[in-house]
Amino acid sequence: MAKITFITSDNETITLEGTSGSVMTLAVDNGIKGIDGDCGGVCSCATCHVHVAPEDMVKTGPASEIEADMLELDDNVNEFSRLCCQLEISDSLDGIVLKVAN
């Protein structure tokens, strides 16, 4: 089980636990403000854009080429940007901190 912490644009900190599926699904199912997942998790809308805490980038690795292309369309992109639909919940994500970019 992985504990994943989201920080919303209102600076609300919410920690959720998950065992499988995408981080986006976990966020949407739990009403995390700013993560909409409009495309349903197929990496085509960037409505699940998050900034990974710098120290946690080793847990996620870099964005794929397709994901990076989608992120280029968002205004709030930085070197820590990821689409959480592309992050699969696993023990390796335990303790990760994600700031909602939108």
Secondary structure, DSSP 8 states (H G I E B T S, - for coil): -EEEEEE-TT--EEEEEESSSBHHHHHHHTT-TT---TTSSSSSS-TTEEEE-GGGHHHH----HHHHHHHTTSTT--TTEEEGGG-B--GGGTTEEEEE--
